[in-house]
Amino acid sequence: MSRASEQRPVILGEYMVKNRATVRAAAKHFAVSKSTVHKDIRTRLAPLDPALYREVEKLLELNKQERHIRGGLATRRKYKLERSDRNKDDTDI
């Protein structure tokens, strides 16, 4: 494994814990795939930094528990935006 690929799991883990980031947010920030983030966090981080691995695992579990709430909020924003677009169209007439 190259030196950069050895450091990436630690960098990803530190970013996620510091920013309470989701896998998707971390992947976007570092311009890598969600699969890469999962592989780095789930398999490569534990031997490199066990304490950080435990922190990230807690965060991932929390994100898993909260994802239905985030999904509901996203749906709410979507329909609220559609409603405001419809109202705008009505006033343009």
N, C-alpha and C positions, 0 to 999 in steps of 0.2 A: 504494500500500500504506500502511495506517495505521501510525502510530508503534508501537502495541502489537503489531501483527503483524510489524513489523521486529525488535522486541526478543525476541519469543517464541522464534524459532529459537536465539538465543544463550543465552537462559535455559534452554531445554530441553537444549541441548548441554552447558552447564556442569553442569547437574544430573546428566546421564547420566554424564559423565566423573568427577565428584566421587564419585558413589555407585555407579559401575560398574553402572548401571541398564540394564535391557532396555527396548526400545521399549514393551512392555506396562506395565512398572512406571512409566515416565515418563508414559505416557498416563493411567494411573490417578491418579498423584500430582497432575497438573495438570488432571484432569477434562476431557481432550480425547480424541478417538479416536486409535487407532493410526495410522490413515491420515493424520491431521493431523500427528502426530509424524514419520512417514516423509517427508511432503511438506516439512515445515519443515527436517528434517535433511538430506535428500538434495538438495533444490533451492534452498532459501532461505538456508541457513547458509553455504555456500561463498563467495558474494560478500561476505557480511557479516563473516566471521571465518575466513579460510582455515586458520589454524593450529588453531583449535578444530575445524573441519570434519575435518581430518586425524586428530585425536585421537578424535573420535566414530567415524569410519570404522574405525579400528583396533578400537575397542570393539565395534562392530557385527559385525566379522569374527570377533572372539573369541567373542561371543555365538552367532554362527552355528555355529562349530565346537563349542561346548559344549552346544548345545541338545539333542542326543540324550542327553547325560548327565542334564540336568535332567528330560527326559521320563521316563527310566528311574527316576530318584529319585521322581518324582511317582507313577508306577505302583507302586513299592515301598511308598510311604506309604499309597496307596489300599488295597492288599491287606492291609497290616499292620493298618490300622484296621478293615477288614472282619473280619479274623481275631479281633481283640480284641473286636469287637461280638458275634461268634458265641460266643466263650468266655464272655462276660458273660451272654448269653442262656442258656447251658447251666447256669450256676451259679444262675440265678434260679429254676430249676425245683424 
